[in-house]
Amino acid sequence: PLQELMRHIYGDWEYKQLLHIQDSANKLSYIISQTKILSDINLGLLKLNIIHSNAYKRVLDCFMSYKYLSRKKHIEYNFYTKLQDEDLFFDENVLILITNKLLANAFKYTESGKSITIRLYKEDKNLVLQVSDTGIGIPVEKQQKIFDRFYQTEQLDSLAVGAGTGIGLALTKGIIELHHGTISVESELGKGS
């Protein structure tokens, strides 16, 4: 109905207001879907769909989807791996979701002229995805809290572009743990994560 209404609006102000309403509705829908996934994880309802395939290609697709933003923000952006030709066991949707969540956070807290790097490698029998940046960093006392549901740091969010919900990293942690994995952060304020 909103899109239909937008087709019949000719005033610039009215059209911009409807765009704002649509954007807000989309964000709310996204938050609800993320909260549902988090709830499903907590209730044990979310199941993995493990495939034997090329993880590099999935991470590369995610990497490429942020390429334009890296140029726009003048961020040095790199992806390193030796797994181009290796098939591994993983849940494709989970890997894509985790990669996008980590990249979104890295871009959110990395200023122009800084860098973001992705590394994808195997350690023992585990697939390791590492996203590092030279952004604003996280104070030591807040590093473990960033994985708590709905946690937001006022200091970090005041420096970031676009406010978050505090769901993203909690969801990422839940999905990684469902995958029998771990997530951790190493960070230094002013030097990156």
Short mmCIF file of the C-alpha atoms (twelve columns), coordinates in Angstrom:
data_MODEL
# 
_entry.id   MODEL 
# 
loop_
_atom_site.group_PDB 
_atom_site.id 
_atom_site.type_symbol 
_atom_site.label_atom_id 
_atom_site.label_alt_id 
_atom_site.label_comp_id 
_atom_site.label_asym_id 
_atom_site.label_seq_id 
_atom_site.Cartn_x 
_atom_site.Cartn_y 
_atom_site.Cartn_z 
_atom_site.pdbx_PDB_model_num 
ATOM 1   C CA . PRO A 1   0.000  0.000   0.000  1 
ATOM 2   C CA . LEU A 2   2.813  2.460   0.775  1 
ATOM 3   C CA . GLN A 3   4.460  1.853   -2.599 1 
ATOM 4   C CA . GLU A 4   1.116  2.347   -4.327 1 
ATOM 5   C CA . LEU A 5   0.633  5.621   -2.479 1 
ATOM 6   C CA . MET A 6   4.130  6.746   -3.474 1 
ATOM 7   C CA . ARG A 7   3.262  6.323   -7.153 1 
ATOM 8   C CA . HIS A 8   0.513  8.913   -6.799 1 
ATOM 9   C CA . ILE A 9   2.460  11.548  -4.868 1 
ATOM 10  C CA . TYR A 10  3.866  14.402  -6.918 1 
ATOM 11  C CA . GLY A 11  5.132  16.752  -4.221 1 
ATOM 12  C CA . ASP A 12  8.804  16.455  -3.366 1 
ATOM 13  C CA . TRP A 13  8.304  16.915  0.402  1 
ATOM 14  C CA . GLU A 14  5.497  14.364  0.573  1 
ATOM 15  C CA . TYR A 15  7.480  11.852  -1.468 1 
ATOM 16  C CA . LYS A 16  10.533 12.243  0.813  1 
ATOM 17  C CA . GLN A 17  8.340  11.716  3.878  1 
ATOM 18  C CA . LEU A 18  6.926  8.515   2.391  1 
ATOM 19  C CA . LEU A 19  10.462 7.338   1.584  1 
ATOM 20  C CA . HIS A 20  11.373 7.957   5.220  1 
ATOM 21  C CA . ILE A 21  8.340  5.931   6.352  1 
ATOM 22  C CA . GLN A 22  9.273  3.117   3.983  1 
ATOM 23  C CA . ASP A 23  12.889 3.146   5.192  1 
ATOM 24  C CA . SER A 24  11.738 3.030   8.832  1 
ATOM 25  C CA . ALA A 25  9.355  0.160   8.079  1 
ATOM 26  C CA . ASN A 26  12.162 -1.777  6.342  1 
ATOM 27  C CA . LYS A 27  14.491 -1.246  9.319  1 
ATOM 28  C CA . LEU A 28  11.807 -2.390  11.753 1 
ATOM 29  C CA . SER A 29  11.137 -5.477  9.653  1 
ATOM 30  C CA . TYR A 30  14.873 -6.246  9.630  1 
ATOM 31  C CA . ILE A 31  15.107 -5.877  13.422 1 
ATOM 32  C CA . ILE A 32  12.111 -8.173  13.875 1 
ATOM 33  C CA . SER A 33  13.622 -10.832 11.583 1 
ATOM 34  C CA . GLN A 34  16.973 -10.638 13.416 1 
ATOM 35  C CA . THR A 35  15.220 -10.922 16.778 1 
ATOM 36  C CA . LYS A 36  13.274 -13.957 15.533 1 
ATOM 37  C CA . ILE A 37  16.479 -15.687 14.400 1 
ATOM 38  C CA . LEU A 38  18.058 -14.944 17.785 1 
ATOM 39  C CA . SER A 39  14.971 -16.345 19.530 1 
ATOM 40  C CA . ASP A 40  15.050 -19.458 17.324 1 
ATOM 41  C CA . ILE A 41  18.701 -20.007 18.271 1 
ATOM 42  C CA . ASN A 42  17.897 -19.701 21.984 1 
ATOM 43  C CA . LEU A 43  14.973 -22.127 21.665 1 
ATOM 44  C CA . GLY A 44  17.022 -24.625 19.640 1 
ATOM 45  C CA . LEU A 45  14.782 -24.221 16.595 1 
ATOM 46  C CA . LEU A 46  17.410 -22.976 14.146 1 
ATOM 47  C CA . LYS A 47  19.018 -25.881 12.334 1 
ATOM 48  C CA . LEU A 48  22.190 -25.861 10.285 1 
ATOM 49  C CA . ASN A 49  22.202 -26.846 6.635  1 
ATOM 50  C CA . ILE A 50  25.748 -28.153 6.170  1 
ATOM 51  C CA . ILE A 51  27.111 -28.429 2.631  1 
ATOM 52  C CA . HIS A 52  30.489 -29.447 1.221  1 
ATOM 53  C CA . SER A 53  31.486 -26.554 -0.985 1 
ATOM 54  C CA . ASN A 54  33.843 -23.640 -1.526 1 
ATOM 55  C CA . ALA A 55  33.697 -21.198 1.404  1 
ATOM 56  C CA . TYR A 56  36.080 -18.817 -0.376 1 
ATOM 57  C CA . LYS A 57  33.511 -18.059 -3.078 1 
ATOM 58  C CA . ARG A 58  30.831 -17.170 -0.501 1 
ATOM 59  C CA . VAL A 59  33.151 -14.894 1.463  1 
ATOM 60  C CA . LEU A 60  34.430 -13.339 -1.769 1 
ATOM 61  C CA . ASP A 61  30.848 -12.472 -2.773 1 
ATOM 62  C CA . CYS A 62  30.376 -10.714 0.576  1 
ATOM 63  C CA . PHE A 63  33.739 -8.983  0.207  1 
ATOM 64  C CA . MET A 64  32.817 -7.707  -3.247 1 
ATOM 65  C CA . SER A 65  29.450 -6.376  -2.053 1 
ATOM 66  C CA . TYR A 66  31.348 -3.891  0.173  1 
ATOM 67  C CA . LYS A 67  33.887 -2.907  -2.487 1 
ATOM 68  C CA . TYR A 68  31.937 0.194   -3.559 1 
ATOM 69  C CA . LEU A 69  31.588 1.353   0.056  1 
ATOM 70  C CA . SER A 70  35.329 0.914   0.612  1 
ATOM 71  C CA . ARG A 71  36.056 3.159   -2.369 1 
ATOM 72  C CA . LYS A 72  33.435 5.698   -1.311 1 
ATOM 73  C CA . LYS A 73  34.878 5.886   2.232  1 
ATOM 74  C CA . HIS A 74  38.501 5.742   0.975  1 
ATOM 75  C CA . ILE A 75  39.186 2.610   3.019  1 
ATOM 76  C CA . GLU A 76  41.968 0.221   2.035  1 
ATOM 77  C CA . TYR A 77  40.141 -3.092  1.675  1 
ATOM 78  C CA . ASN A 78  41.806 -6.514  1.290  1 
ATOM 79  C CA . PHE A 79  40.925 -10.203 1.318  1 
ATOM 80  C CA . TYR A 80  43.564 -12.886 1.906  1 
ATOM 81  C CA . THR A 81  43.134 -16.651 1.698  1 
ATOM 82  C CA . LYS A 82  44.745 -19.826 0.421  1 
ATOM 83  C CA . LEU A 83  41.426 -21.672 0.279  1 
ATOM 84  C CA . GLN A 84  40.412 -20.707 -3.274 1 
ATOM 85  C CA . ASP A 85  40.362 -24.309 -4.488 1 
ATOM 86  C CA . GLU A 86  39.382 -26.135 -1.306 1 
ATOM 87  C CA . ASP A 87  35.933 -27.482 -0.501 1 
ATOM 88  C CA . LEU A 88  34.940 -27.487 3.164  1 
ATOM 89  C CA . PHE A 89  31.911 -28.323 5.302  1 
ATOM 90  C CA . PHE A 90  29.855 -25.284 6.357  1 
ATOM 91  C CA . ASP A 91  26.388 -23.777 6.334  1 
ATOM 92  C CA . GLU A 92  26.316 -21.414 3.369  1 
ATOM 93  C CA . ASN A 93  23.672 -19.039 4.742  1 
ATOM 94  C CA . VAL A 94  25.368 -18.893 8.127  1 
ATOM 95  C CA . LEU A 95  28.767 -18.095 6.607  1 
ATOM 96  C CA . ILE A 96  27.254 -15.329 4.474  1 
ATOM 97  C CA . LEU A 97  25.346 -13.875 7.435  1 
ATOM 98  C CA . ILE A 98  28.397 -13.922 9.712  1 
ATOM 99  C CA . THR A 99  30.647 -12.377 7.064  1 
ATOM 100 C CA . ASN A 100 28.161 -9.596  6.334  1 
ATOM 101 C CA . LYS A 101 27.589 -8.827  10.025 1 
ATOM 102 C CA . LEU A 102 31.322 -8.582  10.719 1 
ATOM 103 C CA . LEU A 103 31.958 -6.473  7.623  1 
ATOM 104 C CA . ALA A 104 29.031 -4.163  8.402  1 
ATOM 105 C CA . ASN A 105 30.467 -3.537  11.877 1 
ATOM 106 C CA . ALA A 106 33.961 -2.997  10.506 1 
ATOM 107 C CA . PHE A 107 32.709 -0.417  8.004  1 
ATOM 108 C CA . LYS A 108 30.501 1.214   10.637 1 
ATOM 109 C CA . TYR A 109 33.460 1.865   12.945 1 
ATOM 110 C CA . THR A 110 36.240 2.508   10.409 1 
ATOM 111 C CA . GLU A 111 36.878 6.043   9.263  1 
ATOM 112 C CA . SER A 112 38.067 7.295   5.906  1 
ATOM 113 C CA . GLY A 113 41.727 6.620   5.200  1 
ATOM 114 C CA . LYS A 114 41.865 3.514   7.417  1 
ATOM 115 C CA . SER A 115 41.801 -0.182  6.435  1 
ATOM 116 C CA . ILE A 116 39.698 -3.353  6.677  1 
ATOM 117 C CA . THR A 117 41.108 -6.820  6.015  1 
ATOM 118 C CA . ILE A 118 39.461 -10.231 5.737  1 
ATOM 119 C CA . ARG A 119 41.415 -13.423 6.230  1 
ATOM 120 C CA . LEU A 120 39.932 -16.861 5.587  1 
ATOM 121 C CA . TYR A 121 41.988 -19.886 6.562  1 
ATOM 122 C CA . LYS A 122 41.943 -23.302 8.216  1 
ATOM 123 C CA . GLU A 123 43.289 -23.882 11.691 1 
ATOM 124 C CA . ASP A 124 43.355 -27.583 12.524 1 
ATOM 125 C CA . LYS A 125 39.992 -28.699 11.099 1 
ATOM 126 C CA . ASN A 126 38.271 -25.370 11.718 1 
ATOM 127 C CA . LEU A 127 37.415 -22.673 9.216  1 
ATOM 128 C CA . VAL A 128 38.565 -19.291 10.533 1 
ATOM 129 C CA . LEU A 129 37.108 -16.007 9.309  1 
ATOM 130 C CA . GLN A 130 38.987 -12.990 10.602 1 
ATOM 131 C CA . VAL A 131 37.850 -9.433  9.960  1 
ATOM 132 C CA . SER A 132 40.231 -6.757  11.196 1 
ATOM 133 C CA . ASP A 133 40.203 -3.008  10.870 1 
ATOM 134 C CA . THR A 134 42.193 0.057   11.865 1 
ATOM 135 C CA . GLY A 135 39.020 1.787   13.035 1 
ATOM 136 C CA . ILE A 136 38.193 3.386   16.358 1 
ATOM 137 C CA . GLY A 137 38.728 0.267   18.484 1 
ATOM 138 C CA . ILE A 138 36.840 -0.925  21.555 1 
ATOM 139 C CA . PRO A 139 37.723 -0.149  25.180 1 
ATOM 140 C CA . VAL A 140 38.985 -3.251  27.031 1 
ATOM 141 C CA . GLU A 141 36.180 -3.146  29.608 1 
ATOM 142 C CA . LYS A 142 33.548 -3.267  26.847 1 
ATOM 143 C CA . GLN A 143 35.044 -5.922  24.571 1 
ATOM 144 C CA . GLN A 144 33.184 -8.970  25.918 1 
ATOM 145 C CA . LYS A 145 29.930 -7.033  26.338 1 
ATOM 146 C CA . ILE A 146 29.653 -6.379  22.595 1 
ATOM 147 C CA . PHE A 147 28.380 -9.948  22.135 1 
ATOM 148 C CA . ASP A 148 25.532 -9.443  24.639 1 
ATOM 149 C CA . ARG A 149 22.022 -9.083  23.255 1 
ATOM 150 C CA . PHE A 150 20.964 -5.426  22.812 1 
ATOM 151 C CA . TYR A 151 24.281 -4.097  24.148 1 
ATOM 152 C CA . GLN A 152 25.439 -0.829  22.657 1 
ATOM 153 C CA . THR A 153 28.250 1.401   23.772 1 
ATOM 154 C CA . GLU A 154 27.396 5.075   23.778 1 
ATOM 155 C CA . GLN A 155 31.012 6.005   23.082 1 
ATOM 156 C CA . LEU A 156 31.304 3.730   20.051 1 
ATOM 157 C CA . ASP A 157 27.863 4.479   18.622 1 
ATOM 158 C CA . SER A 158 28.415 8.233   18.875 1 
ATOM 159 C CA . LEU A 159 31.418 7.793   16.578 1 
ATOM 160 C CA . ALA A 160 29.745 5.369   14.194 1 
ATOM 161 C CA . VAL A 161 27.783 6.082   11.057 1 
ATOM 162 C CA . GLY A 162 24.222 4.880   11.662 1 
ATOM 163 C CA . ALA A 163 22.899 3.612   14.955 1 
ATOM 164 C CA . GLY A 164 22.741 -0.098  15.614 1 
ATOM 165 C CA . THR A 165 20.273 -2.218  17.545 1 
ATOM 166 C CA . GLY A 166 22.623 -4.289  19.658 1 
ATOM 167 C CA . ILE A 167 21.374 -7.460  17.967 1 
ATOM 168 C CA . GLY A 168 24.002 -8.035  15.266 1 
ATOM 169 C CA . LEU A 169 26.958 -9.369  17.241 1 
ATOM 170 C CA . ALA A 170 24.721 -11.302 19.668 1 
ATOM 171 C CA . LEU A 171 23.097 -12.960 16.662 1 
ATOM 172 C CA . THR A 172 26.491 -13.614 15.091 1 
ATOM 173 C CA . LYS A 173 27.760 -15.197 18.318 1 
ATOM 174 C CA . GLY A 174 24.659 -17.375 18.619 1 
ATOM 175 C CA . ILE A 175 24.960 -18.609 15.054 1 
ATOM 176 C CA . ILE A 176 28.678 -19.283 15.414 1 
ATOM 177 C CA . GLU A 177 28.099 -21.258 18.612 1 
ATOM 178 C CA . LEU A 178 25.341 -23.216 16.856 1 
ATOM 179 C CA . HIS A 179 28.043 -24.045 14.304 1 
ATOM 180 C CA . HIS A 180 30.201 -25.288 17.254 1 
ATOM 181 C CA . GLY A 181 32.528 -22.353 16.739 1 
ATOM 182 C CA . THR A 182 33.754 -19.415 18.755 1 
ATOM 183 C CA . ILE A 183 33.947 -15.682 18.226 1 
ATOM 184 C CA . SER A 184 36.358 -13.348 19.941 1 
ATOM 185 C CA . VAL A 185 37.588 -9.806  19.708 1 
ATOM 186 C CA . GLU A 186 41.006 -8.261  20.103 1 
ATOM 187 C CA . SER A 187 40.986 -4.505  20.070 1 
ATOM 188 C CA . GLU A 188 42.839 -1.425  21.140 1 
ATOM 189 C CA . LEU A 189 41.112 1.911   21.454 1 
ATOM 190 C CA . GLY A 190 42.189 4.208   18.651 1 
ATOM 191 C CA . LYS A 191 43.973 1.427   16.743 1 
ATOM 192 C CA . GLY A 192 41.207 -0.915  15.612 1 
ATOM 193 C CA . SER A 193 39.831 -4.398  16.131 1 
# 
